[in-house]
Amino acid sequence: MRPVFFSVLALFAVALAHADGSVTGKYRNRSVAGRANDVSELSLRVNGRFLLERDGKVFHGDYRVEDGELTLRTEDGDRIRGEIRDGRVTLEGQSFDRVSGGGFGSNARRFPTDASSGRLRRGESRSTTDDRDERPDTQSGGFGAPFSKAPLPPTPAPDLVPVPAVVAPAPKVVALAPAPRVEPARPRLREDDLAGLWTVRRDGFEEKGWRLELRKNGDFRFAMKGATSEGTWTVVDNEIVLVYKTVDGEPLEEGASGVKRIPCSFDGTAFQIDTFRYERASDK
């Protein structure tokens, strides 16, 4: 749909604003009298379209008029701006005067509007030009001559044969079983994937004082403020298994459990010890 920029309502408002009742019609410019090839013509049509012939070229497109300002938009998207006042159009310094009698403007449709709102009045959108039936006259051979209104003899209605309605059977709906959900295979973690220094994260911040070092030789060392522990570590079924040897520098008491299993995240980028989340340290 064309933008409101070139809507028909805008043409109605323009028609009300001008004293002559309409801006549609044909306008002509002749730079040198008597030389036909110097004639330029502009036609503003009631459907919001224009035709401009000048400098041996023909331009088509849409137009609009607002407060005497005329804008032509060609099919190529170019815009030609000018003014239209008192039956005269000025385009880029070139003046066009309305053609009087017999031209496009003399037969233009006029749409009656309400003086208070500028809207088209219902039931009055017919042209104010001659309401002749513009069908070919077979007697005179002309187009637009008055058409004979003589009644035609009635045509007998054909006999109708009832045809039984064909009802197509309803399609059979077959319920399909849902496709089984395929879980992605979890990568198998190894010691080489987890060796390194890990620190605690709280609310997106790194607590560098909480450190767990998983050494490549199989030893681990944990350190926090006021506590340390050491031992060995390995990976079993994607879990870190810590085997404690000393706590705070002292060997484990006899009978104490010194094994702790720590589940890792799916991709091995984090693990949880009690309520603390460990991720790789940002630096050494």
C-alpha positions in Angstrom: 0.0 0.0 0.0 1.3 3.4 -0.9 2.4 5.6 2.1 0.0 8.1 3.6 2.3 10.6 2.1 0.4 10.2 -1.2 -3.0 9.2 0.1 -6.2 10.3 -1.5 -7.3 12.1 1.7 -4.4 14.5 1.1 -5.8 15.3 -2.3 -9.2 16.0 -0.8 -7.7 18.5 1.7 -5.8 20.2 -1.2 -9.0 20.5 -3.2 -10.7 22.3 -0.3 -7.8 24.7 0.2 -7.8 26.1 -3.3 -10.2 28.7 -4.5 -10.7 26.9 -7.9 -11.9 23.7 -6.1 -9.1 21.4 -7.5 -5.4 21.3 -8.4 -5.9 18.5 -10.9 -5.6 19.3 -14.5 -3.1 20.1 -17.2 -0.4 22.8 -16.9 1.8 24.1 -19.8 5.0 26.0 -20.2 6.4 27.4 -23.5 9.8 29.0 -23.2 9.8 30.3 -26.8 6.5 31.0 -28.4 5.7 29.1 -31.6 8.3 26.4 -31.1 6.6 23.1 -30.4 9.7 21.3 -29.1 10.1 23.8 -26.3 6.7 23.0 -24.8 6.7 21.4 -21.3 3.5 19.9 -19.9 2.4 18.7 -16.4 -0.7 16.7 -15.7 -1.9 16.3 -12.1 -4.5 13.5 -12.0 -7.2 12.7 -9.4 -5.7 9.3 -8.5 -2.6 11.0 -7.1 -0.4 10.3 -10.2 1.3 12.8 -12.4 2.8 13.0 -15.9 5.6 15.5 -16.7 7.0 16.1 -20.2 10.0 18.4 -20.4 13.4 18.5 -22.0 12.3 15.7 -24.3 11.8 13.3 -21.3 8.7 11.9 -19.7 8.4 11.4 -16.0 5.7 9.4 -14.1 5.0 9.0 -10.4 3.0 10.2 -7.5 2.4 13.8 -6.2 1.2 15.6 -3.1 0.2 19.2 -2.3 0.4 20.7 1.2 -0.1 24.4 1.9 0.7 25.3 -1.7 3.9 23.2 -1.7 3.9 20.6 -4.6 6.2 17.6 -4.5 6.5 15.1 -7.3 8.1 11.7 -6.7 9.2 9.9 -9.8 9.1 6.1 -10.3 12.9 6.2 -9.8 12.5 7.7 -6.3 13.7 11.2 -7.2 11.7 14.2 -5.9 10.9 17.4 -7.8 9.7 20.2 -5.6 7.8 23.4 -6.4 4.7 25.5 -5.7 1.1 25.6 -6.9 -0.8 28.8 -6.4 -3.7 30.6 -8.3 -3.6 28.1 -11.2 0.2 28.3 -11.7 2.8 25.7 -11.0 6.5 26.5 -10.4 9.0 23.6 -10.6 12.6 24.4 -10.1 12.3 27.9 -11.6 10.1 26.8 -14.5 6.5 28.1 -14.5 3.5 26.2 -15.8 0.0 27.8 -16.4 -3.2 25.8 -16.3 -4.6 25.0 -19.7 -8.1 26.6 -20.1 -10.8 24.6 -21.8 -10.6 21.2 -23.5 -7.6 20.1 -21.5 -7.1 17.5 -18.8 -8.1 20.0 -16.1 -11.4 20.9 -17.7 -12.6 17.2 -17.5 -11.1 16.4 -14.1 -13.3 14.8 -11.5 -14.3 17.0 -8.7 -15.1 15.4 -5.3 -17.5 17.4 -3.1 -16.3 17.7 0.5 -17.8 18.8 3.8 -16.7 22.4 4.4 -16.2 21.8 8.2 -14.1 18.6 8.0 -12.8 18.4 4.4 -14.0 14.8 4.2 -15.7 13.3 1.2 -19.5 13.4 1.5 -21.2 10.0 1.3 -23.1 9.3 -1.9 -21.5 12.2 -3.8 -18.3 10.8 -5.2 -19.5 10.8 -8.8 -17.8 13.0 -11.4 -19.4 16.4 -12.0 -18.7 15.9 -15.7 -21.2 14.6 -18.2 -22.6 11.3 -16.9 -23.0 9.7 -20.3 -22.6 6.0 -20.8 -19.2 5.8 -22.5 -19.8 2.6 -24.5 -19.3 2.4 -28.2 -22.3 3.5 -30.3 -22.7 0.9 -33.1 -24.8 3.3 -35.1 -22.5 6.3 -35.1 -19.2 4.5 -34.7 -18.1 7.0 -32.0 -16.9 6.4 -28.4 -18.8 8.2 -25.7 -22.0 8.8 -27.8 -25.3 8.5 -25.9 -26.1 4.8 -25.6 -29.5 3.5 -26.4 -31.5 2.4 -23.3 -34.0 0.2 -25.3 -34.9 -2.8 -23.2 -33.6 -6.2 -24.3 -35.9 -9.3 -24.6 -35.7 -11.5 -21.6 -33.4 -14.5 -21.9 -35.0 -17.8 -20.7 -33.3 -19.3 -17.7 -31.7 -22.7 -18.5 -33.1 -25.8 -16.9 -31.0 -26.6 -13.8 -30.1 -30.3 -13.1 -29.4 -30.9 -9.4 -26.0 -32.4 -8.8 -25.5 -34.5 -5.7 -22.9 -33.1 -3.3 -19.7 -35.0 -3.1 -18.5 -35.4 0.4 -14.9 -36.4 0.7 -14.0 -38.8 3.6 -12.3 -37.2 6.5 -8.5 -37.9 6.5 -7.3 -40.5 9.0 -5.2 -39.0 11.7 -2.4 -41.2 12.8 -0.7 -40.3 16.1 3.0 -40.4 15.9 5.2 -41.3 18.8 7.4 -38.5 20.0 11.0 -38.9 18.9 13.3 -40.1 21.7 15.3 -37.3 23.3 19.0 -37.8 22.7 21.2 -36.5 25.4 24.6 -35.2 24.3 27.5 -37.5 25.4 29.3 -36.2 28.4 33.1 -35.8 27.8 35.3 -38.1 29.9 37.5 -35.9 32.1 41.1 -36.8 32.8 43.8 -35.5 35.2 45.3 -33.4 32.4 42.0 -31.6 32.0 41.8 -30.6 35.7 45.4 -30.1 36.8 46.1 -26.5 37.8 45.1 -23.8 40.4 41.5 -23.3 41.3 40.0 -20.5 43.5 36.5 -19.8 45.0 33.9 -17.6 43.3 31.2 -15.8 45.3 28.6 -13.7 43.5 30.8 -13.4 40.5 33.9 -12.3 42.5 37.1 -14.3 42.9 38.2 -15.2 46.5 42.0 -15.7 45.9 42.5 -16.6 49.5 40.7 -19.9 49.0 43.0 -22.0 46.7 43.1 -25.6 45.7 46.2 -26.7 43.7 45.9 -29.9 41.7 49.4 -30.8 40.7 50.3 -32.8 37.7 52.4 -35.3 39.9 49.2 -36.3 41.6 49.5 -34.2 44.8 47.1 -31.5 46.0 47.4 -28.7 48.4 44.5 -26.7 49.8 44.9 -23.4 51.6 42.6 -20.8 53.1 42.9 -18.3 56.0 43.8 -20.4 59.1 43.6 -23.8 57.4 45.6 -26.0 55.1 45.5 -29.6 53.9 47.6 -31.8 51.6 47.3 -35.2 50.0 46.9 -37.0 46.6 44.2 -36.7 43.9 42.9 -38.5 40.9 39.8 -38.5 38.5 37.3 -41.3 38.7 34.0 -41.2 36.7 34.3 -37.4 36.1 34.8 -36.8 39.9 37.9 -35.5 41.7 38.9 -37.9 44.4 41.0 -36.3 47.2 42.9 -38.5 49.6 44.0 -36.4 52.6 47.4 -37.0 54.3 47.8 -34.0 56.5 45.4 -31.3 57.9 46.9 -28.1 59.1 50.3 -29.7 58.9 49.3 -32.7 61.2 48.7 -36.3 60.0 45.1 -37.5 60.0 44.0 -39.1 63.3 43.8 -42.8 63.3 40.4 -44.0 62.0 39.5 -40.7 60.4 38.1 -40.8 56.9 40.5 -39.0 54.5 38.7 -39.4 51.2 36.5 -36.8 49.5 34.7 -37.1 46.1 34.0 -33.9 44.3 31.6 -33.8 41.2 32.7 -31.7 38.3 30.6 -29.6 35.9 29.6 -31.1 32.5 32.5 -29.4 30.7 35.0 -29.6 33.5 35.2 -25.8 34.0 34.0 -25.8 37.7 33.4 -28.0 40.7 31.7 -27.6 44.1 33.1 -28.3 47.5 30.4 -28.1 50.2 28.8 -24.6 49.4 31.8 -23.2 47.6 32.2 -23.1 43.8 35.7 -23.4 42.4 36.8 -22.1 39.0 40.2 -21.8 37.4 42.3 -19.0 39.0 42.7 -15.8 37.0 46.4 -15.8 37.7 49.1 -17.8 39.6 
